[in-house]
Amino acid sequence: FDERSLTSLIKKTAMKPFDMLRRSEPDFKIANIDKDSANSEVIAAMVKFPAIIQRPIVEIGDKAVLARPIEKALELIGPRSK
């Protein structure tokens, strides 16, 4: 990711960047960010330390979800045809 594409993806989720982090990852401490950090600082840390980004993120068109639990991705995909 670069900052521009990650910012675009995060906007599609309607989540705050900090809420998309794996705070138990060792790189999270190195990133030196917290819940009061500016969104731009959090996004810069996400680009520098991609291991701190929660996954998977599923993107379809102008929407995206952090697919935890996986049912969130299934809701985004919608009903499957038989």
C-alpha positions, -999 to +999 in steps of 0.1 A: +000+000+000+009+036-004-007+063+017-031+074-011-045+039-019-047+030+018-066+062+026-090+055-002-095+019+010-101+030+046-127+056+035-146+028+018-149+010+051-162+040+070-139+029+099-113+050+117-077+040+107-068+032+143-097+007+146-081-013+117-049-021+136-035-052+151-024-037+184-007-069+196+018-069+167+054-060+178+055-034+151+026-016+167+048-005+196+076+005+172+051+026+152+046+048+183+009+056+176-022+055+199-059+062+197-052+100+199-029+100+169-040+119+139-055+097+111-026+107+088+000+095+114-019+062+118-020+057+080+017+065+076+024+039+103+002+014+084+022+020+052+055+017+071+045-014+092+019-033+071+019-062+096-002-040+120-031-038+095-060-061+104-069-085+076-086-095+055-101-064+040-126-071+012-132-044-013-160-044-039-166-012-059-171+017-036-174-003-004-150-023+017-151-042+050-127-056+075-138-092+071-137-102+108-158-123+112-159-136+076-197-130+076-190-093+071-174-101+037-203-123+028-228-095+036-208-072+013-207-097-015-245-102-012-266-133-020-251-157-044-270-169-074-277-206-077 
